[in-house]
Amino acid sequence: GLVLALTMMRILYFLFSPPGAPYFNQAIHFDLGRGVMQAVRAQGASLTMAEPGLDLAAWVARGEWRQFDGALGTVPVRAARLMQAWDELQGLLPCVNLAGGSIRAGAHYVRCNEAAGVGALVQSLYLAGHRRLGYLGMEAGMHADLRYRAFLAALQHHALEPIDAWIATASEGRGVRHPHPPRLEPL
């Protein structure tokens, strides 16, 4: 019964893409999309990719969700109107947000552990014999700050000193020492 149910499922994949932006506007969107496609195929379910720039609120209001058994999406919590539409959709059919959050109690979502990931990366490099590590971060923001602090904590855990010339990260206004964009020549 369960195997049959999985093979018959019709799943919508809503990949957040601002109007006018390319569908896969970040590398992580491409990686998530590829992973979702592989997982759905492995289960024998069918996957429909939402059109780029789909107005999710209007789509839900038109009842187009009725043709699906579930939805996967990358819906950023900071996009209030979009998150509100996703919240409404979660009340209508099973949904999982792959972008790591929800405003609905009991909602399903996937979130990566930034600190654990960076710690595992530093641990792997340390075990491979590397003792002088650099760090190239992204623009200021929650993920950038978490990753940078995790990098420094992992160095400290292994009694390694950060090499300032090999660190280029986010904005000083967010409490991070090195300005962005980084000067890449010394790296």
MDAnalysis code that builds the backbone (N, CA, C; Angstrom):
import MDAnalysis as mda
import numpy as np

u = mda.Universe.empty(561, n_residues=187, atom_resindex=np.repeat(np.arange(187), 3), trajectory=True)
u.add_TopologyAttr("name", ["N", "CA", "C"] * 187)
u.add_TopologyAttr("resid", np.arange(1, 188))
u.add_TopologyAttr("resname", ["GLY", "LEU", "VAL", "LEU", "ALA", "LEU", "THR", "MET", "MET", "ARG", "ILE", "LEU", "TYR", "PHE", "LEU", "PHE", "SER", "PRO", "PRO", "GLY", "ALA", "PRO", "TYR", "PHE", "ASN", "GLN", "ALA", "ILE", "HIS", "PHE", "ASP", "LEU", "GLY", "ARG", "GLY", "VAL", "MET", "GLN", "ALA", "VAL", "ARG", "ALA", "GLN", "GLY", "ALA", "SER", "LEU", "THR", "MET", "ALA", "GLU", "PRO", "GLY", "LEU", "ASP", "LEU", "ALA", "ALA", "TRP", "VAL", "ALA", "ARG", "GLY", "GLU", "TRP", "ARG", "GLN", "PHE", "ASP", "GLY", "ALA", "LEU", "GLY", "THR", "VAL", "PRO", "VAL", "ARG", "ALA", "ALA", "ARG", "LEU", "MET", "GLN", "ALA", "TRP", "ASP", "GLU", "LEU", "GLN", "GLY", "LEU", "LEU", "PRO", "CYS", "VAL", "ASN", "LEU", "ALA", "GLY", "GLY", "SER", "ILE", "ARG", "ALA", "GLY", "ALA", "HIS", "TYR", "VAL", "ARG", "CYS", "ASN", "GLU", "ALA", "ALA", "GLY", "VAL", "GLY", "ALA", "LEU", "VAL", "GLN", "SER", "LEU", "TYR", "LEU", "ALA", "GLY", "HIS", "ARG", "ARG", "LEU", "GLY", "TYR", "LEU", "GLY", "MET", "GLU", "ALA", "GLY", "MET", "HIS", "ALA", "ASP", "LEU", "ARG", "TYR", "ARG", "ALA", "PHE", "LEU", "ALA", "ALA", "LEU", "GLN", "HIS", "HIS", "ALA", "LEU", "GLU", "PRO", "ILE", "ASP", "ALA", "TRP", "ILE", "ALA", "THR", "ALA", "SER", "GLU", "GLY", "ARG", "GLY", "VAL", "ARG", "HIS", "PRO", "HIS", "PRO", "PRO", "ARG", "LEU", "GLU", "PRO", "LEU"])
u.atoms.positions = np.array([
    [0.800, -1.196, 0.000],
    [0.000, 0.000, 0.000],
    [0.839, 1.254, 0.000],
    [1.856, 1.322, 0.898],
    [2.686, 2.526, 0.998],
    [3.512, 2.721, -0.267],
    [4.080, 1.660, -0.784],
    [4.865, 1.778, -2.009],
    [3.983, 2.258, -3.150],
    [2.791, 1.719, -3.245],
    [1.864, 2.141, -4.283],
    [1.519, 3.620, -4.123],
    [1.290, 4.037, -2.879],
    [0.955, 5.439, -2.632],
    [2.101, 6.356, -3.047],
    [3.334, 5.969, -2.751],
    [4.479, 6.806, -3.131],
    [4.632, 6.892, -4.643],
    [4.381, 5.805, -5.322],
    [4.561, 5.829, -6.771],
    [3.472, 6.630, -7.469],
    [2.354, 6.821, -6.799],
    [1.259, 7.553, -7.411],
    [1.254, 9.037, -7.037],
    [2.116, 9.460, -6.148],
    [2.087, 10.843, -5.680],
    [2.478, 11.826, -6.777],
    [1.778, 12.939, -6.785],
    [2.103, 14.044, -7.673],
    [2.582, 15.192, -6.797],
    [3.804, 15.624, -7.016],
    [4.437, 16.613, -6.146],
    [4.774, 17.871, -6.936],
    [4.431, 19.008, -6.358],
    [4.810, 20.299, -6.932],
    [6.127, 20.725, -6.293],
    [7.038, 21.210, -7.105],
    [8.281, 21.772, -6.572],
    [8.280, 23.260, -6.886],
    [8.123, 24.063, -5.835],
    [8.097, 25.520, -5.969],
    [9.467, 26.044, -5.575],
    [10.206, 26.537, -6.545],
    [11.525, 27.086, -6.294],
    [11.421, 28.599, -6.346],
    [11.607, 29.245, -5.195],
    [11.481, 30.699, -5.135],
    [12.463, 31.341, -6.098],
    [11.938, 32.173, -6.953],
    [12.739, 32.929, -7.894],
    [12.041, 34.271, -8.081],
    [12.706, 35.371, -7.747],
    [12.055, 36.681, -7.910],
    [11.676, 36.917, -9.366],
    [10.600, 37.687, -9.609],
    [10.198, 37.979, -10.987],
    [11.360, 38.567, -11.786],
    [11.585, 38.026, -12.964],
    [12.650, 38.506, -13.833],
    [14.006, 37.881, -13.570],
    [14.149, 37.152, -12.464],
    [15.440, 36.517, -12.148],
    [15.493, 35.140, -12.803],
    [16.706, 34.636, -13.055],
    [16.798, 33.272, -13.585],
    [16.203, 32.288, -12.577],
    [15.686, 31.186, -13.067],
    [15.044, 30.208, -12.194],
    [16.003, 29.722, -11.116],
    [17.167, 29.247, -11.520],
    [18.184, 28.842, -10.564],
    [19.097, 30.038, -10.349],
    [18.684, 30.978, -9.469],
    [19.450, 32.208, -9.314],
    [20.578, 32.085, -8.304],
    [20.722, 30.918, -7.649],
    [21.835, 30.657, -6.752],
    [22.251, 29.210, -6.947],
    [23.520, 28.929, -6.697],
    [24.022, 27.560, -6.854],
    [23.255, 26.590, -5.956],
    [22.895, 27.039, -4.757],
    [22.180, 26.139, -3.846],
    [20.822, 25.755, -4.417],
    [20.174, 26.647, -5.174],
    [18.894, 26.311, -5.805],
    [19.082, 25.193, -6.824],
    [20.157, 25.258, -7.582],
    [20.442, 24.211, -8.554],
    [20.670, 22.882, -7.847],
    [21.482, 22.909, -6.775],
    [21.774, 21.678, -6.036],
    [20.520, 21.098, -5.391],
    [19.704, 21.945, -4.777],
    [18.454, 21.475, -4.184],
    [17.535, 20.888, -5.250],
    [17.403, 21.595, -6.362],
    [16.543, 21.122, -7.442],
    [16.974, 19.768, -7.960],
    [18.264, 19.603, -8.168],
    [18.776, 18.324, -8.664],
    [18.525, 17.213, -7.642],
    [18.750, 17.511, -6.364],
    [18.513, 16.519, -5.316],
    [17.046, 16.134, -5.206],
    [16.169, 17.131, -5.298],
    [14.722, 16.860, -5.241],
    [14.318, 15.984, -6.417],
    [14.794, 16.310, -7.600],
    [14.433, 15.518, -8.778],
    [14.886, 14.068, -8.636],
    [16.092, 13.861, -8.140],
    [16.603, 12.499, -7.959],
    [15.790, 11.739, -6.915],
    [15.468, 12.394, -5.800],
    [14.721, 11.735, -4.733],
    [13.314, 11.365, -5.189],
    [12.667, 12.263, -5.899],
    [11.309, 11.991, -6.372],
    [11.318, 10.836, -7.364],
    [12.268, 10.856, -8.285],
    [12.357, 9.759, -9.270],
    [12.599, 8.423, -8.573],
    [13.471, 8.435, -7.549],
    [13.790, 7.198, -6.833],
    [12.556, 6.623, -6.144],
    [11.606, 7.466, -5.763],
    [10.378, 7.011, -5.121],
    [9.295, 6.655, -6.133],
    [9.528, 6.966, -7.390],
    [8.541, 6.676, -8.408],
    [7.405, 7.684, -8.467],
    [7.553, 8.795, -7.786],
    [6.525, 9.838, -7.814],
    [6.768, 10.743, -9.015],
    [5.795, 11.582, -9.331],
    [5.983, 12.533, -10.426],
    [6.188, 13.925, -9.831],
    [7.004, 14.698, -10.491],
    [7.364, 16.033, -10.009],
    [7.027, 17.055, -11.081],
    [6.368, 18.111, -10.668],
    [6.087, 19.235, -11.553],
    [6.809, 20.446, -11.007],
    [7.657, 21.040, -11.823],
    [8.359, 22.260, -11.421],
    [7.438, 23.442, -11.676],
    [7.279, 24.287, -10.659],
    [6.476, 25.499, -10.823],
    [7.173, 26.431, -11.807],
    [6.390, 27.210, -12.523],
    [6.962, 28.174, -13.459],
    [7.773, 29.225, -12.701],
    [8.893, 29.690, -13.263],
    [9.673, 30.750, -12.617],
    [8.800, 31.982, -12.367],
    [8.927, 32.562, -11.184],
    [8.173, 33.767, -10.843],
    [6.706, 33.513, -10.554],
    [6.304, 32.245, -10.339],
    [4.909, 31.921, -10.065],
    [4.400, 32.729, -8.871],
    [3.237, 33.350, -9.036],
    [2.578, 34.055, -7.933],
    [1.879, 32.988, -7.099],
    [2.526, 32.546, -6.034],
    [2.019, 31.428, -5.246],
    [0.667, 31.743, -4.617],
    [0.480, 32.967, -4.133],
    [-0.797, 33.336, -3.510],
    [-1.949, 33.197, -4.506],
    [-1.757, 33.679, -5.727],
    [-2.803, 33.577, -6.748],
    [-3.022, 32.121, -7.149],
    [-1.946, 31.356, -7.239],
    [-2.019, 29.948, -7.603],
    [-2.842, 29.173, -6.573],
    [-2.595, 29.453, -5.275],
    [-3.353, 28.799, -4.207],
    [-4.814, 29.231, -4.274],
    [-5.063, 30.533, -4.451],
    [-6.434, 31.059, -4.506],
    [-7.236, 30.445, -5.665],
    [-6.576, 30.167, -6.787],
    [-7.260, 29.553, -7.937],
    [-7.542, 28.065, -7.718],
    [-6.982, 27.494, -6.667],
    [-7.224, 26.079, -6.374],
    [-6.378, 25.127, -7.183],
    [-5.322, 25.637, -7.807],
    [-4.488, 24.772, -8.646],
    [-3.739, 23.724, -7.830],
    [-3.647, 23.926, -6.529],
    [-2.982, 22.970, -5.645],
    [-3.709, 21.621, -5.620],
    [-4.980, 21.602, -6.004],
    [-5.790, 20.377, -5.915],
    [-5.260, 19.242, -6.793],
    [-4.482, 19.557, -7.795],
    [-3.964, 18.505, -8.666],
    [-2.716, 17.828, -8.099],
    [-2.284, 18.255, -6.887],
    [-1.068, 17.706, -6.290],
    [-1.354, 17.022, -4.961],
    [-0.480, 16.074, -4.623],
    [-0.579, 15.351, -3.355],
    [0.341, 15.955, -2.297],
    [1.231, 16.811, -2.700],
    [2.168, 17.437, -1.779],
    [2.993, 18.475, -2.510],
    [3.739, 19.262, -1.728],
    [4.580, 20.296, -2.323],
    [5.901, 20.395, -1.574],
    [6.947, 20.623, -2.332],
    [8.274, 20.935, -1.808],
    [8.595, 22.330, -2.293],
    [9.262, 23.112, -1.475],
    [9.565, 24.466, -1.913],
    [10.783, 25.048, -1.241],
    [11.304, 26.092, -1.841],
    [12.351, 26.900, -1.214],
    [11.738, 28.273, -0.996],
    [11.173, 28.456, 0.165],
    [10.433, 29.674, 0.477],
    [11.145, 30.402, 1.620],
    [11.780, 31.542, 1.347],
    [12.484, 32.252, 2.412],
    [11.500, 32.901, 3.393],
    [11.758, 32.722, 4.672],
    [10.885, 33.272, 5.706],
    [10.804, 34.789, 5.594],
    [11.871, 35.425, 5.164],
    [11.900, 36.895, 5.090],
    [10.983, 37.460, 4.005],
    [10.530, 36.622, 3.080],
    [9.592, 37.056, 2.040],
    [8.178, 36.886, 2.593],
    [7.692, 37.888, 3.331],
    [6.461, 37.779, 4.120],
    [5.239, 37.358, 3.304],
    [4.991, 38.010, 2.168],
    [3.803, 37.674, 1.361],
    [3.887, 36.247, 0.837],
    [5.052, 35.868, 0.384],
    [5.260, 34.518, -0.133],
    [5.110, 33.487, 0.985],
    [5.679, 33.782, 2.153],
    [5.579, 32.857, 3.274],
    [4.125, 32.708, 3.730],
    [3.366, 33.784, 3.641],
    [1.951, 33.717, 3.995],
    [1.201, 32.779, 3.043],
    [1.505, 32.853, 1.752],
    [0.882, 31.956, 0.769],
    [1.306, 30.507, 1.015],
    [2.581, 30.307, 1.334],
    [3.082, 28.959, 1.624],
    [2.387, 28.415, 2.873],
    [2.215, 29.263, 3.871],
    [1.520, 28.882, 5.097],
    [0.102, 28.416, 4.779],
    [-0.581, 29.148, 3.893],
    [-1.933, 28.763, 3.493],
    [-1.912, 27.413, 2.765],
    [-0.937, 27.227, 1.886],
    [-0.821, 25.967, 1.150],
    [-0.583, 24.796, 2.099],
    [0.207, 25.019, 3.154],
    [0.476, 23.952, 4.133],
    [-0.794, 23.489, 4.837],
    [-1.779, 24.365, 4.921],
    [-3.050, 23.983, 5.515],
    [-3.911, 23.156, 4.567],
    [-3.520, 23.085, 3.307],
    [-4.319, 22.396, 2.290],
    [-3.738, 21.047, 1.870],
    [-2.409, 20.917, 1.891],
    [-1.780, 19.657, 1.529],
    [-0.407, 19.564, 2.184],
    [0.165, 18.357, 2.282],
    [1.479, 18.205, 2.924],
    [2.554, 18.983, 2.160],
    [3.337, 19.760, 2.896],
    [4.386, 20.584, 2.305],
    [5.656, 20.483, 3.146],
    [6.797, 20.621, 2.485],
    [8.081, 20.715, 3.173],
    [8.836, 21.880, 2.553],
    [9.264, 22.814, 3.396],
    [10.054, 23.959, 2.939],
    [11.532, 23.598, 3.043],
    [12.221, 23.611, 1.928],
    [13.639, 23.264, 1.899],
    [14.527, 24.465, 2.176],
    [13.934, 25.623, 2.412],
    [14.725, 26.828, 2.681],
    [14.855, 27.095, 4.174],
    [14.342, 26.204, 4.995],
    [14.656, 26.261, 6.402],
    [13.789, 27.074, 7.318],
    [12.514, 27.155, 7.111],
    [11.704, 27.851, 8.089],
    [10.235, 27.868, 7.755],
    [9.457, 28.334, 8.737],
    [8.024, 28.450, 8.557],
    [7.464, 29.372, 9.624],
    [6.317, 29.960, 9.348],
    [5.626, 30.759, 10.350],
    [4.460, 29.960, 10.928],
    [4.225, 28.781, 10.421],
    [3.101, 27.936, 10.836],
    [3.591, 26.921, 11.861],
    [2.931, 26.867, 13.010],
    [3.291, 25.884, 14.030],
    [3.112, 24.480, 13.468],
    [4.073, 23.613, 13.729],
    [3.990, 22.237, 13.279],
    [4.309, 22.024, 11.815],
    [4.775, 23.067, 11.123],
    [5.105, 22.937, 9.701],
    [6.382, 22.115, 9.530],
    [6.497, 21.529, 8.368],
    [7.676, 20.717, 8.067],
    [8.665, 21.529, 7.245],
    [9.918, 21.509, 7.658],
    [10.953, 22.188, 6.910],
    [12.300, 21.538, 7.174],
    [13.239, 21.827, 6.307],
    [14.591, 21.311, 6.424],
    [15.511, 22.495, 6.666],
    [16.371, 22.375, 7.625],
    [17.336, 23.440, 7.907],
    [18.697, 22.797, 8.140],
    [19.712, 23.382, 7.568],
    [21.049, 22.849, 7.789],
    [21.620, 23.452, 9.073],
    [22.519, 22.723, 9.691],
    [23.192, 23.189, 10.893],
    [24.503, 23.820, 10.457],
    [24.508, 25.143, 10.334],
    [25.666, 25.870, 9.810],
    [26.925, 25.581, 10.618],
    [26.823, 25.673, 11.936],
    [27.997, 25.491, 12.790],
    [28.550, 24.075, 12.676],
    [27.670, 23.080, 12.678],
    [28.127, 21.699, 12.570],
    [28.803, 21.439, 11.222],
    [28.264, 22.015, 10.170],
    [28.852, 21.835, 8.848],
    [30.260, 22.412, 8.750],
    [30.419, 23.632, 9.237],
    [31.747, 24.259, 9.204],
    [32.701, 23.508, 10.127],
    [32.202, 23.109, 11.303],
    [33.040, 22.333, 12.226],
    [33.520, 21.035, 11.605],
    [32.625, 20.346, 10.883],
    [32.992, 19.089, 10.219],
    [34.015, 19.334, 9.112],
    [33.867, 20.439, 8.401],
    [34.819, 20.770, 7.351],
    [36.209, 21.022, 7.930],
    [36.290, 21.836, 8.981],
    [37.585, 22.118, 9.615],
    [38.168, 20.834, 10.195],
    [37.324, 20.002, 10.827],
    [37.780, 18.726, 11.389],
    [38.396, 17.848, 10.300],
    [37.727, 17.774, 9.148],
    [38.232, 16.968, 8.039],
    [39.585, 17.468, 7.548],
    [39.705, 18.780, 7.396],
    [40.983, 19.350, 6.959],
    [42.073, 19.120, 8.005],
    [41.731, 19.258, 9.272],
    [42.681, 19.045, 10.359],
    [43.176, 17.597, 10.361],
    [42.250, 16.645, 10.230],
    [42.626, 15.230, 10.212],
    [43.471, 14.873, 8.990],
    [43.310, 15.652, 7.912],
    [44.122, 15.426, 6.709],
    [45.506, 16.065, 6.841],
    [45.778, 16.692, 7.989],
    [47.097, 17.249, 8.245],
    [47.242, 18.743, 8.001],
    [46.193, 19.406, 7.603],
    [46.263, 20.848, 7.351],
    [46.217, 21.621, 8.668],
    [47.115, 22.594, 8.820],
    [47.168, 23.384, 10.041],
    [47.041, 24.880, 9.788],
    [47.118, 25.291, 8.555],
    [46.976, 26.709, 8.200],
    [45.774, 26.813, 7.270],
    [44.657, 27.305, 7.801],
    [43.406, 27.322, 7.053],
    [42.949, 28.745, 6.779],
    [42.389, 28.956, 5.595],
    [41.819, 30.241, 5.233],
    [40.306, 30.149, 5.203],
    [39.682, 31.305, 5.068],
    [38.222, 31.354, 5.047],
    [37.781, 32.442, 4.084],
    [36.919, 32.081, 3.149],
    [36.330, 33.043, 2.226],
    [34.831, 32.965, 2.399],
    [34.239, 34.003, 2.998],
    [32.817, 34.005, 3.307],
    [32.006, 34.743, 2.280],
    [30.698, 34.784, 2.519],
    [29.799, 35.476, 1.618],
    [29.371, 36.795, 2.237],
    [28.416, 37.475, 1.611],
    [27.941, 38.757, 2.114],
    [27.393, 38.610, 3.529],
    [27.317, 39.735, 4.239],
    [26.813, 39.725, 5.610],
    [25.398, 39.183, 5.656],
    [25.109, 38.511, 6.713],
    [23.779, 37.958, 6.914],
    [23.853, 36.834, 7.917],
    [22.714, 36.309, 8.268],
    [22.654, 35.290, 9.301],
    [23.574, 34.111, 9.000],
    [23.507, 33.549, 7.802],
    [24.316, 32.379, 7.476],
    [25.801, 32.720, 7.443],
    [26.133, 33.862, 6.881],
    [27.534, 34.262, 6.803],
    [28.127, 34.425, 8.194],
    [27.405, 35.077, 9.075],
    [27.902, 35.310, 10.430],
    [28.032, 34.001, 11.203],
    [27.043, 33.117, 11.074],
    [27.109, 31.820, 11.755],
    [28.299, 30.999, 11.274],
    [28.509, 30.985, 9.975],
    [29.611, 30.201, 9.415],
    [30.962, 30.759, 9.854],
    [31.076, 32.072, 9.856],
    [32.348, 32.684, 10.246],
    [32.652, 32.398, 11.719],
    [31.663, 32.587, 12.578],
    [31.881, 32.299, 14.006],
    [32.196, 30.822, 14.218],
    [31.546, 29.940, 13.473],
    [31.811, 28.500, 13.582],
    [33.229, 28.170, 13.127],
    [33.699, 28.863, 12.095],
    [35.070, 28.658, 11.628],
    [36.060, 29.023, 12.729],
    [35.856, 30.188, 13.335],
    [36.761, 30.617, 14.418],
    [36.696, 29.656, 15.602],
    [35.511, 29.187, 15.959],
    [35.362, 28.236, 17.067],
    [36.048, 26.910, 16.750],
    [35.931, 26.453, 15.504],
    [36.574, 25.192, 15.112],
    [38.092, 25.321, 15.151],
    [38.608, 26.472, 14.710],
    [40.053, 26.689, 14.815],
    [40.492, 26.626, 16.267],
    [39.745, 27.313, 17.116],
    [40.078, 27.334, 18.544],
    [40.025, 25.919, 19.124],
    [39.031, 25.130, 18.748],
    [38.894, 23.754, 19.222],
    [40.137, 22.926, 18.897],
    [40.727, 23.177, 17.741],
    [41.914, 22.433, 17.307],
    [43.208, 23.172, 17.643],
    [43.111, 24.210, 18.451],
    [44.265, 25.019, 18.873],
    [45.018, 25.586, 17.668],
    [44.268, 26.031, 16.664],
    [44.843, 26.650, 15.481],
    [44.582, 28.146, 15.535],
    [45.519, 28.921, 15.025],
    [45.380, 30.371, 14.996],
    [44.839, 30.809, 13.636],
    [43.886, 31.740, 13.622],
    [43.438, 32.277, 12.331],
    [44.533, 33.122, 11.702],
    [44.648, 33.059, 10.395],
    [45.630, 33.860, 9.659],
    [44.847, 34.987, 8.990],
    [44.971, 36.193, 9.548],
    [44.156, 37.319, 9.078],
    [44.232, 37.537, 7.575],
    [45.392, 37.378, 6.992],
    [45.537, 37.620, 5.556],
    [44.793, 36.575, 4.719],
    [44.398, 35.470, 5.323],
    [43.709, 34.410, 4.607],
    [42.217, 34.390, 4.917],
    [41.719, 35.451, 5.560],
    [40.311, 35.514, 5.920],
    [39.662, 36.699, 5.223],
    [38.623, 36.421, 4.480],
    [37.856, 37.474, 3.817],
    [36.386, 37.144, 4.027],
    [35.689, 38.022, 4.751],
    [34.298, 37.721, 5.080],
    [33.409, 38.935, 4.942],
    [32.347, 38.926, 5.712],
    [31.254, 39.885, 5.585],
    [31.534, 41.232, 6.241],
    [30.516, 42.050, 6.262],
    [30.545, 43.447, 6.676],
    [31.024, 43.681, 8.105],
    [31.818, 44.729, 8.276],
    [32.253, 45.111, 9.627],
    [31.067, 45.572, 10.464],
    [30.032, 46.099, 9.818],
    [28.847, 46.569, 10.521],
    [28.107, 45.453, 11.246],
    [28.366, 44.206, 10.888],
    [27.708, 43.059, 11.536],
    [28.630, 42.443, 12.579],
    [29.718, 43.126, 12.907],
    [30.614, 42.617, 13.933],
    [31.682, 41.674, 13.416],
    [31.816, 41.560, 12.124],
    [32.841, 40.707, 11.540],
    [33.997, 41.589, 11.106],
    [35.202, 41.157, 11.370],
    [36.368, 42.024, 11.227],
    [36.718, 42.442, 9.811],
    [36.470, 41.604, 8.836],
    [37.019, 41.846, 7.505],
    [35.942, 42.327, 6.542],
    [36.233, 43.408, 5.804],
    [35.211, 43.973, 4.917],
    [34.921, 43.096, 3.708],
    [33.766, 43.328, 3.129],
    [33.387, 42.647, 1.904],
    [33.139, 43.724, 0.846],
    [33.555, 43.639, -0.377],
    [34.139, 42.438, -0.941],
    [35.590, 42.253, -0.508],
    [36.020, 41.016, -0.440],
    [37.377, 40.748, 0.031],
    [38.422, 41.118, -1.004],
    [39.603, 41.355, -0.520],
    [40.746, 41.515, -1.422],
    [41.300, 40.131, -1.646],
    [41.113, 39.616, -2.844],
    [41.422, 38.223, -3.102],
    [42.882, 37.950, -3.434],
    [43.646, 38.986, -3.777],
    [45.013, 38.743, -4.236],
    [45.843, 37.938, -3.234],
    [45.842, 38.266, -1.924],
    [46.669, 37.490, -1.007],
    [46.166, 36.066, -0.809],
    [44.880, 35.827, -1.050],
    [44.356, 34.474, -0.879],
    [44.813, 33.566, -2.010],
])
